[in-house]
């Protein structure tokens, strides 16, 4: 079964020492070796660029985004219908962050029901099951 990788998997894997870093590195190794069928959407690349540029690490963001694009040549686009579903999710789950709603909407449109993420905000979405990177 194909899973969606949240942005934080890439950010923790490429970041400094953190309790979640090793689990995220392991997930990406599994993907690179073909042992884990995973995907991302275009918003993940945008979020990588935004977060790292905001932290003064623009060059790192560009490098990481290019690696992610190479790892996922068929990344999922974010479509109009995804944004409409995201709006519905935001209404249903008032504490859900906007970017998580966009990721979740893209997942649902593409028949994906599992997300690998450190972010517990996904736990509130009934249609999706979050998997912690450390458990993969």
N, C-alpha and C positions, 0 to 999 in steps of 0.2 A: 504494500500500500504506500502511495506517495504521501509525503508530509511536507508541510510548509515550514521554512526556517525564518524565524523572526530576526529582525535586524540586530538585536542584542547578541545573538549567537556570534555574529561576525565581529562586533565591537569588543566583546569580551575576549574572543580568541586572539584578536590583534592588539589587545590592550595590555596594560601593566598587570602585575600579580593581583589576583583576585580569587576568592573561593570558587567562582563559577568558570574561571578561565579554562582549566583542564578539561572539564566536561564539554565545553564549547569547541575546544581544539579537537577533541575526540570525535565529536559529531562531524566536523568538517573533514577530518581524515576519512571517516566512513563514507561520506559523499564522494570524495576524490577517488577512493578505491572502488567505488561502485557497489558498496555493501549497503548503502542507504539511498533509497529513491526519494529525492527531495527537490523542491523548487522554491522560487521566490518570485515576487512581482517587481515591477519597475519602481514602486515606491520604496522598496528596501534600498535600492541603489541611491535614490534621492536622499533617503534618511541617513545613510552612511556619509554621503557628501556633506550634508547639512551639519550633522553632529560633529564630525571631525573638523570641518572648517570653523565652526563656532568655537571649538576648543583650541584654535590656533594650529591645527594640524592638517591644513588644506592638502599638502602634498601626500600625506598618508591617506587621506580620504580618496584622493584621485587614484592612488595605487590600489587601495583596497576595492574600490568600486570597479576598477578594471579587472581585477582578479575574480570578483564575484560574477561579473558579466561573462568572463571566459568560462567559469565553472558551470554557469547556467545559460547556455546560448539561446535557449527557448524560454526565457523568463516570461512570466505572465504579465500582460499589459493590465493597467488599471483603466477600466472602461466606464462609460456613463452609468450603466446599470449598477456597477460596483458602488459608485458614489451614492446612488439612490438607496441601495441596500445598507450602506454605511450609515446613512441618515436614519433609517429605520432602527438599526442596531443602537445608535446613539440615543434615540428616543426610548427604546426598551431598557437600555442599560446606562443610566445617567452618569455613572462614574467611569465609564469606558473612555479611554483616551481616543482622540480622533484617528491617529495613525493606526492604532490597533483595530479600530472599526473598519478602516479601509482594507487592512490586511485580511481581516475576517470575511469581509464582503467578497473580496477577490477569491478567497479560499472557497467559500460557499458556491460562488458561480461556477467554479471549476471542479466541484465535487470533492473537495478536500475537507477532511473533518479533523485532522490532527495537525497541531502546530508544535514545533520544538521551540521553547522559549523559557527564559528565566522569569519573564513578566507574568505575574499572577493575575493581571487584569483579564487575561483570556479565560480564566476559570469561571467567570460569571456568564459566559456565552454558552447557552444550553446546547447549541448545535456543534460545538467544537470541544475537542479534548486537548488540553495542553500536556505536553510531555517535557519534563525538566531535562536539560542536556545531560546532567550527571547520571540519569537513569537509562540513557541510550546505550 
